Amino acid sequence: MITQNPGRWDFHGGIHRPDRKSLSAGKFLGKLPLPEILTLPLQQHIGSAAEPAVTAGEQVHKGQIIARTTEYIGAPLHAPTSGVILGIEERPVPHPSGLNAPCILLQTDGRDAWGELPEPLPQYADLDPSLLRERIRWAGIVGLGGAAFPTSVKLNHGPDRPIQTLVINGAECEPYITCDDLLMREQADRIMEGIKILLHVVEAEECLIGIEDNKPQAIAAMQQAVAESALRNVQVVQVATRYPMGGEKQLIKVLTGKEVPSHGIPAEIGVICINVATAAAVTDAVIAGRPLLSRLVTVTGEGVANPGNLEVAFGTPLSQVIAHAGGYTDLAYKLILGGPMMGFTLGNDQVPVTKGANCLLLASKEEAPDPDKALPCIRCGKCVEVCPAQLLPQQLYWYARAKDLDKTREYNLFDCIECGCCSWVCPSHIPLVQYYRFAKTETWAMEKEKQQAEEARRRHEARTERLERLERERKARLRQKKEALEKKTAKGAADPKKAAIEAAMKRVAEKKARQSRENEEH
């Protein structure tokens, strides 16, 4: 059945703003044709970047691993189609910095020929969860809601953290974005199969599917899929439309009443939260043995002629995505990757689609006006009222601006989800989130330097200890040798030097005796 959120639980703050989802909701523009060249960044997830597993000139097949990582928090990268590796070069990537990053360039051959894939696992219920986690890791699956955290790591909650509730995030609270909505409408069965697999992997007692009430078709489709699955421990829960309802901690609070502790993770309170698109990708990996090669992307805004959702292979330039959606209109003013709240502006459309790219917003000037000049903070407190993490944005702003990083940490900077609610309501137009991002980056850099210094100190201490140990061992050997010699002497053994002298004198005496006898004979 569909469960209405009873209102017993809610999260603090949040905002209501026009969602503008009607521009693209329910519109599928098809699968985008493969471009001539795919540009595949090595860093497409949280954690360590993947290392190239191919070289220039190498022929690869669809689904073949072309970059892998040995780090725990990481994910491999696969060839979205068959072709030839042109090289590994620094190319523009979708990042707020606008800087280049290492990318694998794949020239497509038009054959789209699959390589060798692992065996499908339709009888997954008979398998150990660790085997399924390894399959999910092999498939390169990361969180497709935007965070891009490796899914296999999230599912490895450990024996000391039993999971009671699997939360499936279908809220999709960010304005304009509708790719998850379309996925739930059109592929609810695929999502449901992924939920079954995830329930087995994490051994959860129940599953709650949270969907905002502005998606009635998606709610109906998921409810039908749940009914057909005959699973009694799975419920579709209709939640209120309020940003950021789709935040992991916020949705968990609304659905379960549990609060994720500061600096903690949901597994600590017996919950794991997975996006609907990620659940669908798990189905492909386990049931079909196919890795993550593409995703649904929303292309929307008044700046594009035909807003909608497209299936796009990773590495496809944004320019081709826009062209397939009818191209630019005269109103196009800003190109934003992501939604208007948590997305960032791009300098051009030549960067590629990556695993975390869920939306391309071509906004008009009215939809995304330039920010007004920042004025002094008037301490109105509105930012505190809307902060879903229950922080003190005003204080964080002052400390971040003063570069007092220790204070920002004291005020729980890293609990900030960068939702942008505080910036949205600020009457002084202060770009608060930018200050928080700066403080986080500086803190990470400082921590990295501290770790490197600590590692250098440990290496120095280890070397010093090793040299001191070798010296102690050498002195111990000499001491043992001396003690053995003294012990031997104490037992009455002759002094070697004295014995040698006595032997020499004896030989001299014997020689003189012989000479004396010979003289007497003559």
HELIX and SHEET records of a PDB file:
HELIX    1   1 LYS A   21  LEU A   23  5                                   3    
HELIX    2   2 TYR A  124  ASP A  126  5                                   3    
HELIX    3   3 PRO A  129  TRP A  138  1                                  10    
HELIX    4   4 THR A  151  LEU A  155  1                                   5    
HELIX    5   5 CYS A  179  GLU A  186  1                                   8    
HELIX    6   6 ALA A  188  VAL A  202  1                                  15    
HELIX    7   7 PRO A  216  SER A  229  1                                  14    
HELIX    8   8 GLU A  248  THR A  256  1                                   9    
HELIX    9   9 PRO A  266  ILE A  269  5                                   4    
HELIX   10  10 VAL A  276  THR A  283  1                                   8    
HELIX   11  11 ASP A  284  ALA A  288  3                                   5    
HELIX   12  12 LEU A  318  HIS A  324  1                                   7    
HELIX   13  13 LYS A  382  VAL A  386  1                                   5    
HELIX   14  14 PRO A  393  ARG A  401  1                                   9    
HELIX   15  15 LEU A  405  GLU A  410  1                                   6    
HELIX   16  16 LEU A  413  ASP A  415  5                                   3    
HELIX   17  17 CYS A  421  VAL A  425  1                                   5    
HELIX   18  18 LEU A  432  ALA A  490  1                                  59    
HELIX   19  19 PRO A  496  GLU A  521  1                                  26    
SHEET    1   A 5 ILE A   2  GLN A   4  0                                        
SHEET    2   A 5 VAL A 234  VAL A 239  1                                        
SHEET    3   A 5 GLU A 206  GLU A 212  1                                        
SHEET    4   A 5 THR A 165  ASN A 169  1                                        
SHEET    5   A 5 VAL A 271  ASN A 275  1                                        
SHEET    1   B 6 PHE A  28  LYS A  31  0                                        
SHEET    2   B 6 GLY A 308  ALA A 313  1                                        
SHEET    3   B 6 SER A 294  THR A 300 -1                                        
SHEET    4   B 6 CYS A 359  ALA A 363  1                                        
SHEET    5   B 6 LYS A 334  LEU A 337 -1                                        
SHEET    6   B 6 PHE A 344  THR A 345 -1                                        
SHEET    1   C 4 ILE A  37  PRO A  41  0                                        
SHEET    2   C 4 ASN A 100  THR A 108 -1                                        
SHEET    3   C 4 GLY A  83  PRO A  92 -1                                        
SHEET    4   C 4 GLN A  59  VAL A  60 -1                                        
SHEET    1   D 3 GLU A  51  PRO A  52  0                                        
SHEET    2   D 3 ILE A  65  ARG A  68 -1                                        
SHEET    3   D 3 LEU A  77  HIS A  78 -1                                        
END                                                                             
